[in-house]
Amino acid sequence: MGGPVHALVATFELYVPASRSLKAKRAALRPIVDGLRHRFKVSVAEVDHQDTWQRATIAVALVSGSAGRLDELYDSVARFVDTASDLDVVDREVTYAETP
């Protein structure tokens, strides 16, 4: 077998102040979700507050062969989400996993 696998799940709770409908919220989230998928090649999904106009929680799954690379990737993902227009990051949570 190969070496250890390092994984991380990051959740970002977001506030979308300009949203006045679910359609507007989805329009604000789409560039973030699509950008994360295409730029960083990560899995991302909206996981909470799907029926709330101004709140959303997205989860991002990251996997790497080294802990250092995983941390670099997370830092880049977090910066991308932090600098997204039309929303504010209210909270974030990071969970690490590693195989032997």
C-alpha positions, 0 to 999 in steps of 0.5 A, spaced: 500 500 500 501 507 499 503 512 504 498 516 509 492 519 506 491 526 509 483 529 509 480 535 511 473 537 511 472 545 512 465 548 513 463 555 512 457 558 514 455 564 510 451 570 510 448 573 504 446 580 506 443 582 499 439 576 498 431 577 498 430 570 495 432 563 495 434 564 487 438 570 489 442 566 494 443 561 489 446 566 484 451 569 490 453 562 492 454 559 484 461 563 483 464 560 490 461 553 489 463 553 481 470 556 483 472 552 488 470 546 484 474 548 478 480 552 481 482 547 486 479 540 484 475 539 490 468 537 492 463 542 495 456 542 497 451 546 500 450 542 506 445 547 511 440 552 511 438 550 504 431 554 505 434 560 508 434 566 504 440 569 507 444 564 510 448 558 507 453 553 509 458 550 504 462 544 506 469 543 502 472 536 502 480 536 501 485 530 500 492 530 499 498 525 500 502 530 505 499 534 511 503 540 508 500 540 502 493 539 505 494 545 509 496 549 503 490 547 499 486 549 505 489 556 506 488 557 498 480 555 499 479 559 505 482 565 502 478 564 496 471 564 500 473 570 504 474 574 498 468 572 495 463 578 494 456 578 496 457 574 502 460 574 509 463 568 512 460 568 519 463 561 522 468 556 519 470 549 522 475 544 520 476 537 521 482 533 519 483 525 518 489 521 516 490 514 515 495 510 517 
